Amino acid sequence: MTTSWGEFTLSRFPEDPRDTLRAWDAADEYLLRHLKGIDDAPIDLSGTVVVLGDRWGALATAIAGHRPVQITDSFLTQRATAANLARNGIPADSVRLLSTRDTPPDRIDALLIRIPKSLALLEDQLHRLAPSVHEGTVVIGTGKVTEIHTSTLKLFERILGPTRTSLAVKKARLVFCTPDPALPRAESPWPRSYALPDGLGAASGMTVTNHAGVFCAERLDIGTRFFLGHLPRRRGAERVVDLGCGNGVVGTAAALANPDAEVLFVDESHQAVASAEATFRANAGARTKAEFRVADGLTDVPPGSVDLVLNNPPFHSHQATTDTTAWRMFTGSRKALRPGGELWVIGNRHLGYHVKLRKLFGNCELVASDPKFVVLRAVKS
C-alpha cells in the first residue's frame, strides 16, 4: 500500500495463498490521503488517536507513528495488525490493541472510523465512545459508497453531532462529524434479548442474548432454526465445540440436551463470545461445564481432544464472498477431533460443503435437508 505516509506491505490474516484479496481498499486510502492533507489542511494527530473498525490493520499500521489505539470486534483484525506491524518493522507497542468489549480511552482527540457492515455495532460503539469525545475531537469515518447510508449519517448526528459527507472518490466516501457537547449522552440499547418459541427441541423457550453486531440479533435465523431441529442426540460426557458460536444458541442447546457434556464456545468476534456466554448463563447455568474463547477457530485446541464440533460457517468476509473461512474451520475441526469424532455442519445447499468434507474426511453423510439448507455429518477415521 503506497501512501504519503510511506509504503507498507500488508496482508490479511490468516495468510492464505488462495486469498488474493488486498488488506486495504480505496476507503482506507481516501482517509489516509485526507489525514495527510493532500487535498486540504493536514489533520492534527498529536493527541489521543482512536481507530475504530480497522479491517486488517491498514489504518493503524500507516499512522503507527502517532501511537493510535485500535478498537475492533475482530480477533483476526488484531492478529493481522500485529503481523503487519512486524512485517513493516514497526514496534508492536506502537499500536494499542483493544476490543469492542474493553474500556476505551478517557479522552479521544481524533476518532477515525472504518464504517462497519453492522449499523448496530456502529451505534453501540458510538455510544461507548461518546463520553470520551470532546468539542475539539476530529471525527472522520470512511467506507465504500455502498456502506454509507442516510441511516449511517443519522446515527452520527443523533449520538455525536452534526454530520456531512465528502464527494465520492474511487467509490469511497468520507464522513465528517462535529461533536456537540450539548447532546444528551444516552446509554447503548445493546445487548438485546428475546425468547425462542416452542418446537425447537432443547432450545425451546430459551432466552437468547445478542450484543451489537452479532448475526441475526433480532431473531433466530432460519438456518440455525433448521440446525436446532437436527442436532445429535445426548452422548454422555463428551467435549463439544460450538465453532463460530455467534450468540451461542447451538452450543447452549447441546448443553441443555446433554448436561454431562463440556462445551467450548469459540468465535473470532468479541461481541459474539460475550453474547454466547450471556445466552449460556441465562439458560444452562452451572449444570454444564463451559468455556468461552475468542480465537482463530480451533488453532489453540489440542489435537484429538474433541468429540463433537457443531458448525455454521460464514461465507462472507466483510463484502467478499469466500469459502476460505469454512475450509479453515473444517480443517481445524478434523485436527481437533479424536478418531471417531464428528463434525456436524449446517450450510446453504448451493455452497457444496459436502464436496469439501468428503475431500477432507473421506466421508460425508446427509443428515437432513430442505429446499434451502443441508445438515452434514463427517466422521474422523
C-alpha positions as CSV (number, residue, x, y, z in Angstrom):
1,M,0.0,0.0,0.0
2,T,1.6,3.2,-1.2
3,T,0.6,6.4,0.6
4,S,2.0,9.7,1.6
5,W,2.7,8.2,5.0
6,G,5.0,5.7,3.3
7,E,4.9,2.3,1.6
8,F,3.6,-0.7,3.5
9,T,3.5,-4.4,2.8
10,L,0.2,-5.7,4.2
11,S,-1.6,-9.0,4.3
12,R,-4.9,-10.3,5.7
13,F,-4.9,-12.8,8.5
14,P,-4.7,-15.7,8.5
15,E,-2.5,-15.6,5.4
16,D,-3.7,-18.0,2.7
17,P,-2.1,-18.3,-0.7
18,R,-5.6,-18.8,-2.2
19,D,-6.7,-15.5,-0.8
20,T,-5.9,-12.8,-3.4
21,L,-7.8,-10.0,-1.8
22,R,-5.9,-7.0,-0.6
23,A,-5.7,-6.0,3.1
24,W,-6.8,-2.4,2.3
25,D,-9.1,-0.7,-0.2
26,A,-10.0,2.8,-1.6
27,A,-11.8,3.8,1.6
28,D,-8.6,3.3,3.6
29,E,-6.5,5.2,1.0
30,Y,-9.1,8.1,0.9
31,L,-8.9,8.6,4.7
32,L,-5.1,8.4,4.8
33,R,-4.9,10.9,2.0
34,H,-7.2,13.3,3.9
35,L,-5.3,12.9,7.1
36,K,-2.1,13.8,5.4
37,G,-3.7,17.0,3.9
38,I,-3.2,16.2,0.3
39,D,-6.4,18.0,-0.7
40,D,-6.8,20.2,2.4
41,A,-5.0,21.1,5.7
42,P,-3.5,18.1,7.4
43,I,-5.3,16.7,10.5
44,D,-3.7,17.1,13.9
45,L,-2.9,13.7,15.2
46,S,-0.8,14.8,18.2
47,G,-3.3,13.8,20.8
48,T,-5.0,10.5,21.5
49,V,-6.0,8.9,18.3
50,V,-8.5,6.0,18.2
51,V,-9.0,3.9,15.1
52,L,-12.4,2.1,15.2
53,G,-13.2,-0.8,12.9
54,D,-9.9,-1.1,11.1
55,R,-10.4,-4.1,8.8
56,W,-6.9,-5.7,8.6
57,G,-4.8,-3.0,10.4
58,A,-4.0,-0.9,7.3
59,L,-5.0,2.4,9.0
60,A,-3.3,1.6,12.3
61,T,-0.1,0.5,10.6
62,A,0.1,3.6,8.4
63,I,-0.3,6.0,11.3
64,A,1.6,3.9,13.8
65,G,4.0,6.8,14.4
66,H,1.2,8.6,16.2
67,R,0.7,5.6,18.6
68,P,-3.0,5.1,17.9
69,V,-5.5,3.0,19.8
70,Q,-7.2,0.4,17.6
71,I,-10.6,-0.8,18.7
72,T,-12.1,-3.8,16.9
73,D,-14.6,-6.6,17.4
74,S,-12.4,-9.0,15.4
75,F,-9.6,-11.2,16.8
76,L,-8.4,-11.7,13.3
77,T,-8.0,-8.0,12.8
78,Q,-5.9,-7.8,16.0
79,R,-3.7,-10.6,14.7
80,A,-3.5,-9.0,11.3
81,T,-2.5,-5.7,12.8
82,A,0.3,-7.3,14.9
83,A,1.6,-9.2,11.9
84,N,1.5,-6.1,9.6
85,L,3.4,-4.0,12.2
86,A,6.1,-6.7,12.4
87,R,6.2,-7.1,8.6
88,N,6.9,-3.4,8.2
89,G,9.5,-3.2,11.0
90,I,7.2,-1.2,13.3
91,P,7.4,-1.9,17.1
92,A,4.4,-3.8,18.4
93,D,3.7,-1.3,21.1
94,S,3.2,1.5,18.6
95,V,-0.5,0.5,18.4
96,R,-2.5,-0.3,21.5
97,L,-4.9,-3.1,20.6
98,L,-8.4,-3.0,22.3
99,S,-11.5,-5.0,21.6
100,T,-15.0,-3.6,21.5
101,R,-15.6,-5.1,25.0
102,D,-12.6,-3.2,26.5
103,T,-12.8,0.2,28.3
104,P,-11.9,2.9,25.7
105,P,-9.5,5.8,26.5
106,D,-10.9,8.5,28.8
107,R,-10.2,11.2,26.2
108,I,-10.2,11.0,22.4
109,D,-8.8,13.8,20.3
110,A,-9.1,12.1,16.9
111,L,-11.6,9.4,16.1
112,L,-11.1,7.6,12.8
113,I,-13.9,5.1,11.9
114,R,-14.0,2.5,9.3
115,I,-17.8,2.2,8.8
116,P,-18.8,-1.4,9.7
117,K,-21.3,-3.5,7.9
118,S,-23.4,-3.7,11.0
119,L,-25.2,-0.5,11.8
120,A,-26.0,-1.9,15.3
121,L,-22.3,-2.3,16.0
122,L,-21.6,1.3,14.9
123,E,-24.5,2.5,17.2
124,D,-23.2,0.6,20.2
125,Q,-19.6,1.8,19.7
126,L,-20.5,5.4,19.2
127,H,-22.5,5.3,22.4
128,R,-19.5,3.7,24.2
129,L,-17.0,6.3,22.8
130,A,-19.2,9.4,23.1
131,P,-18.2,10.2,26.7
132,S,-14.6,10.4,25.6
133,V,-15.2,12.7,22.7
134,H,-15.0,16.5,23.3
135,E,-15.8,19.6,21.4
136,G,-12.5,19.7,19.6
137,T,-12.3,16.0,18.7
138,V,-11.8,15.3,15.0
139,V,-14.3,12.6,13.9
140,I,-13.9,11.1,10.4
141,G,-15.5,8.0,9.1
142,T,-14.6,6.2,5.9
143,G,-16.2,3.5,3.8
144,K,-17.3,2.5,0.3
145,V,-20.3,4.4,-1.1
146,T,-22.4,1.3,-0.7
147,E,-21.6,1.1,3.1
148,I,-22.6,4.7,3.9
149,H,-26.4,5.3,4.0
150,T,-28.7,8.0,5.3
151,S,-29.2,5.9,8.4
152,T,-25.5,5.9,9.0
153,L,-25.3,9.7,9.0
154,K,-28.4,10.0,11.2
155,L,-26.7,7.7,13.7
156,F,-23.6,10.0,13.9
157,E,-25.9,13.1,14.2
158,R,-28.0,11.6,17.0
159,I,-25.1,10.3,19.1
160,L,-22.2,12.7,18.4
161,G,-23.3,15.8,16.4
162,P,-23.8,17.5,13.0
163,T,-22.6,15.3,10.1
164,R,-21.8,15.7,6.5
165,T,-20.2,13.6,3.7
166,S,-17.5,14.2,1.2
167,L,-17.6,13.7,-2.5
168,A,-17.1,10.1,-3.7
169,V,-13.6,9.1,-4.8
170,K,-13.0,5.7,-6.3
171,K,-16.4,4.6,-5.0
172,A,-15.3,5.6,-1.4
173,R,-16.6,8.4,0.8
174,L,-15.7,10.2,4.0
175,V,-18.0,11.1,6.8
176,F,-17.2,14.3,8.8
177,C,-18.9,14.7,12.2
178,T,-18.6,17.8,14.5
179,P,-19.1,16.7,18.2
180,D,-21.8,18.6,20.0
181,P,-21.2,18.6,23.8
182,A,-24.8,19.7,24.4
183,L,-26.2,16.4,23.0
184,P,-27.5,14.2,25.9
185,R,-25.4,11.1,26.4
186,A,-27.7,8.1,26.3
187,E,-26.8,4.5,27.2
188,S,-26.3,2.0,24.4
189,P,-29.5,0.0,23.7
190,W,-27.4,-3.2,23.4
191,P,-27.3,-6.0,24.3
192,R,-30.8,-7.2,23.5
193,S,-32.6,-10.4,24.4
194,Y,-35.6,-12.4,23.1
195,A,-37.2,-15.8,23.9
196,L,-37.3,-18.7,21.4
197,P,-40.6,-20.3,20.6
198,D,-41.6,-23.9,21.3
199,G,-40.9,-26.7,18.9
200,L,-37.1,-26.3,18.9
201,G,-36.2,-29.3,21.0
202,A,-33.8,-28.4,23.8
203,A,-33.7,-24.8,22.7
204,S,-37.5,-24.3,23.1
205,G,-38.2,-21.3,25.3
206,M,-34.5,-20.4,25.6
207,T,-33.6,-16.7,26.3
208,V,-31.1,-15.5,23.7
209,T,-28.8,-12.5,24.3
210,N,-27.2,-10.6,21.4
211,H,-24.6,-7.9,21.7
212,A,-24.4,-5.4,18.8
213,G,-23.0,-6.7,15.6
214,V,-23.9,-10.4,16.1
215,F,-25.5,-12.2,13.2
216,C,-29.4,-12.1,13.3
217,A,-29.5,-10.1,16.5
218,E,-33.3,-9.5,16.4
219,R,-34.5,-13.1,15.7
220,L,-33.4,-16.6,15.2
221,D,-32.1,-17.1,11.6
222,I,-33.7,-19.9,9.6
223,G,-30.5,-21.8,9.2
224,T,-29.9,-22.1,12.9
225,R,-33.6,-22.9,13.4
226,F,-33.2,-25.9,11.0
227,F,-30.0,-27.0,12.6
228,L,-31.6,-27.0,16.1
229,G,-34.1,-29.5,14.9
230,H,-31.4,-32.0,13.8
231,L,-28.7,-31.8,16.5
232,P,-27.0,-35.1,17.6
233,R,-28.7,-36.9,20.5
234,R,-27.3,-36.9,24.0
235,R,-24.0,-38.8,24.1
236,G,-22.7,-38.6,27.7
237,A,-19.5,-37.0,29.0
238,E,-18.1,-35.6,25.8
239,R,-16.3,-32.5,24.7
240,V,-18.4,-30.4,22.3
241,V,-17.3,-27.3,20.4
242,D,-19.7,-24.7,19.1
243,L,-17.4,-23.4,16.4
244,G,-18.2,-19.9,15.1
245,C,-20.7,-19.8,18.0
246,G,-22.4,-16.4,17.4
247,N,-24.9,-15.9,20.1
248,G,-24.3,-19.4,21.4
249,V,-27.8,-20.8,20.7
250,V,-26.5,-24.1,19.2
251,G,-23.9,-24.8,21.9
252,T,-26.4,-23.9,24.7
253,A,-29.0,-26.3,23.1
254,A,-26.3,-29.0,23.1
255,A,-25.6,-28.4,26.7
256,L,-29.2,-28.5,27.7
257,A,-29.7,-31.7,25.8
258,N,-26.6,-33.3,27.4
259,P,-25.8,-31.9,30.8
260,D,-22.8,-34.3,31.1
261,A,-21.1,-32.6,28.2
262,E,-18.3,-30.0,28.4
263,V,-19.0,-27.2,25.8
264,L,-16.4,-24.9,24.3
265,F,-17.8,-21.8,22.6
266,V,-15.4,-20.3,20.0
267,D,-15.7,-17.2,17.8
268,E,-13.3,-14.6,16.4
269,S,-15.8,-11.9,17.3
270,H,-15.5,-10.5,20.9
271,Q,-19.2,-9.4,20.7
272,A,-20.3,-13.0,19.7
273,V,-18.4,-14.7,22.5
274,A,-19.9,-12.2,25.0
275,S,-23.3,-13.0,23.6
276,A,-22.7,-16.7,23.8
277,E,-21.7,-16.5,27.4
278,A,-24.8,-14.4,28.3
279,T,-27.0,-16.9,26.5
280,F,-25.5,-19.9,28.2
281,R,-25.6,-18.4,31.7
282,A,-29.2,-17.4,31.3
283,N,-30.3,-20.9,30.3
284,A,-27.8,-23.6,31.3
285,G,-26.3,-22.0,34.5
286,A,-23.9,-24.3,36.2
287,R,-25.4,-27.5,35.1
288,T,-22.8,-28.0,32.3
289,K,-19.1,-27.1,32.1
290,A,-18.5,-24.4,29.5
291,E,-15.6,-22.3,28.2
292,F,-15.8,-19.2,26.1
293,R,-12.9,-18.3,23.9
294,V,-12.2,-15.5,21.4
295,A,-9.8,-17.2,18.9
296,D,-8.8,-18.1,15.4
297,G,-11.0,-21.1,15.1
298,L,-9.6,-24.3,16.8
299,T,-5.9,-23.4,16.3
300,D,-5.4,-23.4,20.1
301,V,-7.3,-26.6,20.8
302,P,-5.1,-29.7,21.4
303,P,-5.3,-32.3,18.5
304,G,-7.5,-35.2,19.2
305,S,-9.2,-33.7,22.2
306,V,-12.7,-33.0,20.9
307,D,-15.7,-35.4,20.4
308,L,-18.1,-33.3,18.5
309,V,-17.9,-30.0,16.6
310,L,-21.1,-28.1,15.6
311,N,-20.5,-25.5,12.9
312,N,-22.4,-22.9,10.9
313,P,-19.6,-21.4,8.8
314,P,-19.8,-17.9,7.4
315,F,-19.3,-17.5,3.7
316,H,-18.6,-13.7,3.7
317,S,-15.5,-11.8,4.8
318,H,-16.7,-8.2,5.0
319,Q,-18.0,-7.6,1.5
320,A,-16.3,-10.5,-0.2
321,T,-17.9,-14.0,-0.7
322,T,-15.3,-16.7,0.1
323,D,-15.0,-20.3,1.3
324,T,-11.7,-19.6,2.9
325,T,-13.2,-19.4,6.4
326,A,-15.2,-22.5,6.0
327,W,-12.2,-24.5,4.8
328,R,-10.1,-23.4,7.7
329,M,-13.0,-24.4,10.1
330,F,-13.2,-27.8,8.5
331,T,-9.5,-28.5,8.6
332,G,-9.2,-27.2,12.1
333,S,-12.1,-29.4,13.2
334,R,-10.5,-32.5,11.7
335,K,-7.3,-31.8,13.6
336,A,-9.1,-31.2,16.9
337,L,-11.4,-34.2,16.7
338,R,-10.4,-37.6,18.2
339,P,-10.7,-40.7,15.9
340,G,-14.4,-41.4,15.7
341,G,-15.2,-37.7,16.5
342,E,-17.8,-36.0,14.4
343,L,-18.2,-32.6,12.6
344,W,-21.8,-31.5,12.1
345,V,-22.3,-28.6,9.6
346,I,-25.3,-26.6,8.6
347,G,-25.0,-24.7,5.3
348,N,-26.8,-23.4,2.2
349,R,-27.3,-26.1,-0.4
350,H,-25.5,-24.1,-3.1
351,L,-22.3,-23.9,-1.2
352,G,-21.4,-27.6,-1.8
353,Y,-19.8,-28.2,1.6
354,H,-20.3,-32.0,1.1
355,V,-17.5,-31.9,-1.6
356,K,-15.0,-30.3,0.8
357,L,-15.9,-32.6,3.7
358,R,-15.5,-35.7,1.5
359,K,-12.2,-34.5,0.3
360,L,-11.0,-33.8,3.9
361,F,-12.6,-36.6,5.9
362,G,-13.1,-39.2,3.2
363,N,-16.8,-39.3,4.1
364,C,-19.9,-37.1,4.4
365,E,-23.4,-38.1,5.4
366,L,-26.5,-36.0,4.6
367,V,-28.4,-35.8,8.0
368,A,-31.3,-33.6,6.9
369,S,-32.2,-31.2,4.1
370,D,-34.9,-28.8,3.0
371,P,-35.1,-26.6,-0.2
372,K,-32.5,-24.1,1.2
373,F,-30.3,-25.9,3.8
374,V,-28.4,-29.2,4.4
375,V,-27.1,-30.6,7.7
376,L,-24.0,-32.7,7.0
377,R,-22.0,-35.1,9.2
378,A,-18.4,-36.1,8.7
379,V,-16.5,-38.6,10.9
380,K,-12.8,-38.6,11.5
381,S,-11.3,-42.0,10.9
